[in-house]
Amino acid sequence: MTETSSTTQDADAAFLDLHAQREALERQLSLAQLRQQFGTGQDEVARATSEEQSLLLSLDRVLTLIRAAEYKRQPNSRRW
């Protein structure tokens, strides 16, 4: 296996890992939103709201990384 092939496989694994992180965050976000909507107490709703904010920040970070990884996968993509 050549170094380029190994690098490509590493990049593919990292790309797939980012999508797995995105999926997990989206599921957690859905659950937090359900807890906000159907929470039994104000404390639970407040915790769900706080968790939602944190999850949204994490999701934004992962989506930004995915966009960067997708760009790098394009042929002749510019490297800064």
N, C-alpha and C positions, 0 to 999 in steps of 0.2 A: 504494500500500500504506500502510495506516495504521500508526501507532506501536504500537498494541495488536496488530495482526497480526504485525508484525515481532518484537515481544516474545514472542508465542506461538510463532512459528517458532524463535526462538532457544532458548526453553525446551524445545521439542520436540527440537531438535538436541542440546541438553545432556543431555536425558533418554536419548536413543538412544546418546549417547556413553558415558554411565554404564553402560548395559547392555553395550556393547561392551567396556568395561573389565572388567566383571564376568565376561564370558565368557572373556576372555584370562586373567584371574587364575585362574579355575576350571581352565582347561586347564593352566596352569603348575603349579597345585597338584596336579593329577592326575599330572603327570610327576614332580614332586618325591616324591610318595607312592610311585610305582612305583620310583624310584631308591632310596628307603628300603627297600622290600621286596626288590628284586632287585639291589641294589648289590653290586659285586664286592669292595669293600674297606671297612674301617671308616671311613676318611677320607671316602670318597664318601658313605656312609650318614650320617655326621655333618654333612657339607655339605648334604645333602638335608634333614635334620632342621632345620637352621638356616634354610634357604631356605623350608621349609614354615611355620615360625613367622612369618617375615617376610611371606609371602604371605597367611597367615591374617589378620594385622593389616591389610594392605592391603585384603583382601576385606571385612573388617568395616567399614572406613571407607567403601568404595564402596557396600556394602549399606545403610549408614546414610544416605548421600546419596540413594540410590534411594528409600528409604522417605520421606524428606523431600520429594523431588520428586513422588512419587506423592500425598502428602497435599496438596501445593500445587495439584495438577491437579484435585482434587475441587471441585465447585461450592460456593461459600460457605465455602471453607476459611478458617480463622482465620489472620491474619497477625500475627506478634508484632513 
